[in-house]
């Protein structure tokens, strides 16, 4: 049970408000209707001094995929949807997922369609999930749609794991390099600085810079922390803003050292897998293209979908706008064109997804082999610059003595 606050209005037009203990918002709405009130707004109530951890909670793709596959199995075995949701609720490990399934079960019990009940929880069940369930309900093939959703979630999770595993090594090396650099600047340079003062004269430019950086780190560290926080915040704001996101996503596709290629292949694999799942589930093509653009994870690809949607609405093909987009290789547009001509678009998109998923795996291995020497050079360069800056004054004194 949770506490909800509500605003309502009676038949005379008088507004009322208060708090209600209930399982879900639908339960609150039912209670208010029984009291002859018209619902205006219903919201969760959280204590002012209590941190609502649910705001930061997330459901793992694997947990959602397993629950979806279990639901499909129970529905296909002839179990009623309410009974299946009850079993699923008891088996869920995630608190957020358990609570969401419980709310969905109560909404379905109140007479809502499963897709409408799921749509009330966008944090757990995304647009892709809801659209495929709705298509399955419309076509009478709910269990097949649920299995496709589970496959989609598992493939997407596998793709994410491959990319994250590739980022572990460079992240560790860069973190180690930064720690070494800060330790040298904070503890080694002050020792040399005391020696330099005995020499007198002007220090080399590089040495002056490192000494100044050491003072900043040891005496004005709060300025450095503020600068780092402001820089990270600015980058995150730029990435998430409407005007900055397209530029950021376009930049990611052009990053050298094969990183841009990996980003492009990941986006292509996700795009083709998502569109294939939606088309196979019977989602209308315009809606499928809109959802695919929003869930592609790349603004450049999302903008390309706008051209595709306009082409389809005017009676054109999907393949033609893809040929004009720089983010889609010629192979993709040609295979999509063949799929449209033969009426096997979903199977052709599945083949494209499988191809690029294999390409991502190979590209990640190649990227790892390239990153290893690059990281070694980076660490060596950082340490080398610090050491050279400390020894330059000694060389200058030696030349004067000579």
N, C-alpha and C positions, 0 to 999 in steps of 0.2 A: 504494500500500500504506500501511496505517496500523497503529499499535500499539494493541492491545486488552488490557485486563486481564480476567481471568476468575476466577470461583469455581465449582467443580464438585465432584461427589461420585461416588465409584466405587460399584460394586455392593455392597461391604462396608460402605458408609456412612461411609467416611473422606473428609473434605473435602480439597480441593486447590486451589491457586491459582497464578497465574503470568501471564506475558505472551505474546502471540502476534502475529506479523505477518500481517495478512490484509487483504483488500479490503473486507469488510463483516462485520457481526455474524453474518450467516447463514453466512459462510465459516468463522468461528471456531467456531460451533455444530457445523458439519459435521466440522471437524477433531477436536473434543472427542468427538463421537459415535464416530468411527473409533477413538479411543483407549479406548472403553468407559466414558466418563465421562458423568454426568448434569449438564446445565448448570443452575447456580443463578443466576448473574448474569454479564453481559458489559457492559463499559463502555469508552469511549475513554480512552486514556492521554495526558495532555499533560504536557510537561516543566514543572517547578515554576517555573522562571524565564522561561518562554515564554508570552507572551500569546496566548490562543486567539482569534484574530480571527473565527473561524467563529461564535462565540457572538453576535457583533454583525452578522454578515452577513445580508442579506435578498435575496430574489429579487424583481426588479421584476415587476409584474403584466404588463407588455407582453412581457417575455422569456418568462414562463410561457405567455402566450397564444399567442405565435408558435410555441413548441415544441409546444404542444398541438395547434395547427392543422396543423403539419407531421406530427405523429404520426398524426392523423386521415387526412391525405392518403395517407401511406404504407400505413396499414392498409387503407384503402378500395381501394388499387391492387393489393392481393393480397400485399403483402410480409408476411413473418412478423413477429410482434410482437417477437421477440428481435432480428431484423435491424433493424427500425425503431428500437428503443431504442438499438442500437449506433450507428446513423447519427445519431440525435438527440444521443447523448452526445458525439460528435465535433464536432457543430455548435454546441453550447451555449457561450455566451460567459461566463456566470457560473460561477465556480468551485464555488459551493454547488450550483447547479443541475446542473452536470456531474457532481459527486460523487454527488448524490442519484439521478440517472438511472442512473449506473453501479451503485449499490447496488440499485436497483430491478431492473435487468437481471439481476444475479446472483441476486436472490431469485426472479425469474420463471424463470430457468434452473434453479433448484433445485426448482421445482414449485409455487411459490405463484401464486395469482391476481394479476393486475395490481393490482386494488383493494387486496388485502391487502398487497402490496409497497409500494404508495403510502402506505398507512396508517401504515407504520413511519417516515415522514418528515413529521410534522405541521407542521414549520416551513416546509416548501415546499408541500406538498399538503394543503390544509385539509379540513375535514369536508365542505364542499359539493363539492369536487373529487372526493373519494373516493366519496361517496355516488352521484354521477352516473355515475362510472365503473363502480361496482358494479351500478347499475341497467342500464347499457348491456351489461355482461357477461351479466346474467341474461336480458335480453330479446334478446340476439344482435344488438344494434345499437350496438356499441362506437364505431364511427366517427362515428355521428350524435351520440352523447353527448359525444364529444370535441369535435366542432364546436360544440355548445351551450355547453360549458365555455369554449371559446375566445371565443365571442361574449359570454358573461357576464363574463369577465375584461376584455375590451376595453371593454365598456360601463362597468364599474365603474371602470376606470382613467381613462376619459374624464370620468366624473363627478368623480373626485378632482382631475383637472387643472383643471376649471372652478372648483372651490372654492378650490384653491390659488392660481390666478391672481388670483382676487378678493381674496385676503388679502395679495398682494405689496405693493400700493400702501399700504394702511393700516399694514402692518408697517414699511415704509421710512419713512413719515412719522413714526410714533410713535418709531422709533429715532432719527431726526434730531432730533425735539423733545427727547428725553431727553438726547442729546449736547449740544445747545445749552443746555439748562437746567443741566447739570452744569458746562459751561464757564463760563457766566455766574456761577454760584454759587462756583466755585472760584477764578476770576481777577478778576471784576469787583467782587464784593461786598467782598473784602479791601481794595481800593483806596478804596472809599467809606467803609469802616469807619475807616480812618485819618483821613479828613476829619471823620467824625462825632465822633471823640474830641476834636477841637479845639473843637467846638461846646459840649460839655458838656450837662448836662441829661438827661432821660429820652427815649429813642427811642420812636417809635410801635410798637405791638404787632406789626404786620406786619413792620416792619424788624427788630425783635428776633428774630422767628422766622426770618427769612432769614439773619441774621448767625449765629444758633445752628446753622442747617443748614449754613452755610459752614464753621463750626468742625468740625462733625461730619464733613463731607466731606474736609477737608484735614488734620485732626489725628487723627480717630478713624475713618478710612475702613474699618478692619477690622470695626468694629461694623456699619457699613452693609452691607458684603459679607455678613457673617454673617446679618443680618436678611433680605437678599434671598434668600440660599440657603435659609434656614429657611422663608421664605414660599413659595417655589417648591416646595420639598419637601413642605410641608404640603398645598398645593393638589393636587399630583400624587398624594399618598397618599390624599387625600379622593376624587379622581376615580376611583381604581382600587379603592378599598375596596368591600366588598359593601354597606355601609350608606350610603356617600357617593355611589356611582355613580348610583343612581336619582334622588337629589336633584339631582345635577349635570346629568344628561341632561334632567330636567324643567325645570331653570332655562334650559338652552340653547334649549328650545322657546319660552320666554317673553321672550327677549332682544329689546329694542325695536330700532327703526331697520331693520326688515325682516330682521334677522339670524335671528331665531327662525323666520320663515317659510321662509328658505332651508334651515335645518337640518331642518325638518319635511319639506320637499319632497325633499331629498336622501335622507332616511331612507325616505320612501314609494317613491321611485324604486328604491332598492336592494332594499327589501322585495318589491315586486311583481315586479321582474326576477328575483330569486333564486327566489321561489316558482314563478314561471312556468317557469323552467329546470328545476327539480326535478320539477314535475308533468309537463312535456313528456318528461322523461327516463324517466318511469315509476317514480319513487321513491314508496313508499307515503305517503299524505297525512299521516298522523300524524308520520312521520319527516321529511317535507318541512317541516311546520309547525315542528317542533322545531329543525331546522337553520336555517330562515329567521329564527326568533327570535334564535338565537345569533349569526347573522351580520349582523343588521340594523344593529348599531352604536349602538343606542339602548336603554337599559334600560326606558324607558316602553313602547316597542313590543314588547320581549321579554316584559314582564309581560302585555301584551295578548294575546300568543300563547298564554300559559298558559290564558286563558279560552277562546280559540278551540279549543285542543286538548281541553279538558274538554267543550266543546259537541259536538265531532265524535265523541268517545268515547261520549257519551251518546245519539248518534243525531241530533244537531242539525246546524245549518248553520254554515258559516264566516262568512257575512254578518251573522248576528244579533249575535254578540259584538262585531263590528267597529262596528256601529251604536252600541253603548253606550260605546265607547272614544273619548276626546276627541282622540286623536292621529290617528284616521282620519276624513277628511272624509266627508260623506254620499255624495258621488259614488263613492268607493271601495267602500263597503259595497253600494251599489245595483248597481254594475257586477259585483262579485263575486257578488252574488245572482243576477243574470241569467246569469252564466257557469255557476253551479251548476245552474240550472234547465235550461239548454240543453245542458249537457255540454261546454261550450267554455271551461272555467275558465282553461286555459293561455293561449289566445289573448286572452281578456279581460284577464288580468293583464299580458300583453305590451302591450296598448293603454294600460293604466294607466301602465306603466313609461315608455312612449314619451311620454305626455302630461306626466308629471312631470319627465322629463329635459328636455323643451322648456321647462317652467316654470322649472326650475333655471337654464337658460341665460338666460332673460329676467330672472329675479329677481337673478342675479348682476350683470347689466348695470345694473339699477335700483339695486342696492346700491352699486355703484361710484360712480354719479352722486350718491348721497346722501352717501357717505363723503367725497368730495372737499371740499365746503364744511365738513363737520364737522371734518376734519383741519386745515384752514386755521384754523378758529376755535380748535381746541385749541392749535396752535402759537402763534398770536397771544395766546391767554390766558396761556400759560406765560411767554412773554417779557414780556407786559404786567404781570403780577403782580410779576415781579422788578424791572422798571424802576420801577414805581410805589413799591414798597417802598424803593427807593434814593432816590427824590426826595421822599418824604414828609418826612424831616427838613429838607430844604432849604426846603420850603414853610413848615414850622414856624418856622425861623429868620427867614424873610422876614416872617412875621406879627409876630414879636417886634420886629423892627427897625421895622416900620411902625407 
